[in-house]
Amino acid sequence: MALWPASVPATPLLQSYTEALPEQWIASKFDVGPRATRRRTTINTYGMSVEFRLSKAQATSLVNFYTDTLFGGSSVFTWHHPRTLATVSVHFLEPPELTATFYDVYDVKVKFQILE
């Protein structure tokens, strides 16, 4: 499994950090009585949106990681979760979005799916 590139900071900008916990259950309704619920899957997954402020070289490293190492974002990689500090398995939900903010400085928005 690939590792987050050492040349790219692993800590996102605080103001951009969002976690979205999904419904991990499914409900069945009956004609009479309460609904029955059960767990949907045995693996916990949830979404995370973060933003990084990167230099041109760091942004290039991230793009190469996404396109080459992860085969266009299709592979899973390991990353240090910024809230729990645990090493988790992650994949991209969408391609990274780069925005030039200053000369040779880029804000990069990414959406991850965390697999626990």
C-alpha positions in Angstrom: 0.0 0.0 0.0 1.3 3.4 -0.9 2.2 6.0 1.7 1.3 9.7 1.7 4.4 11.4 0.1 6.9 12.7 2.7 7.5 15.8 0.6 3.8 16.9 1.1 2.7 18.1 4.5 0.2 15.7 6.0 -1.5 18.3 8.2 -4.4 20.2 6.5 -5.4 23.8 7.2 -7.6 23.9 10.3 -10.4 26.0 8.9 -10.9 23.6 6.0 -11.2 20.4 8.0 -14.6 18.6 7.8 -15.5 15.0 8.7 -18.8 13.6 7.5 -19.9 10.4 9.3 -22.2 8.3 7.1 -25.2 6.2 8.0 -23.8 2.8 8.8 -27.1 1.1 9.3 -30.1 0.1 7.2 -33.7 0.0 8.5 -36.5 -2.3 7.7 -40.1 -1.2 8.3 -42.8 -3.6 9.4 -46.6 -3.2 9.3 -46.7 -3.3 13.1 -44.1 -2.5 15.7 -40.8 -0.7 15.6 -38.5 -0.8 12.7 -35.6 -3.2 12.7 -32.1 -1.9 12.1 -28.8 -3.6 11.3 -25.3 -2.6 10.4 -24.9 -2.0 6.7 -21.2 -3.0 6.4 -18.5 -4.4 8.6 -16.0 -1.7 7.7 -16.4 1.9 8.9 -16.0 4.5 6.2 -16.5 8.2 6.3 -15.8 11.2 4.2 -13.3 14.0 4.9 -12.7 17.3 3.2 -9.5 19.1 3.8 -7.3 21.8 2.2 -3.5 22.1 2.1 -1.4 25.2 1.4 1.5 23.9 -0.7 4.5 25.2 -2.6 4.8 24.6 -6.3 7.1 21.6 -5.6 4.8 20.1 -3.0 1.8 20.5 -5.3 3.7 18.8 -8.1 4.6 15.9 -5.7 0.9 15.6 -4.8 -0.2 15.5 -8.4 2.4 12.9 -9.2 1.3 10.8 -6.2 -2.3 11.0 -7.4 -1.7 10.3 -11.1 1.3 7.9 -11.0 1.5 6.2 -7.6 -2.3 5.9 -7.1 -3.1 5.3 -10.8 -5.3 8.3 -11.1 -6.6 8.1 -7.5 -7.8 4.5 -7.8 -5.6 3.0 -5.2 -5.7 3.1 -1.4 -2.9 4.7 0.6 -2.0 5.3 4.3 -2.1 8.7 6.0 -2.0 10.0 9.5 -5.4 11.1 10.5 -5.2 14.8 11.7 -7.7 14.4 14.6 -6.9 10.9 15.9 -3.3 10.8 14.9 -3.8 7.2 13.9 -2.5 5.7 10.7 -5.5 5.0 8.5 -6.2 3.7 5.0 -7.6 6.4 2.7 -8.6 6.9 -0.9 -9.5 10.0 -2.9 -13.2 10.5 -3.5 -12.5 13.2 -6.1 -9.4 14.4 -7.9 -7.5 17.1 -6.0 -8.4 20.7 -6.9 -5.5 23.2 -7.1 -6.0 26.9 -6.9 -3.1 29.3 -7.2 -3.2 31.8 -4.3 0.3 33.5 -4.5 3.3 33.2 -6.6 4.3 29.5 -6.4 1.7 28.8 -3.6 -1.3 26.6 -4.2 -4.4 25.8 -2.0 -5.3 22.2 -2.7 -8.7 20.9 -1.8 -9.2 17.1 -1.5 -12.0 14.8 -0.5 -11.0 11.5 1.1 -12.8 8.4 2.2 -11.3 7.0 5.4 -11.5 3.2 5.7 -11.3 1.9 9.3 
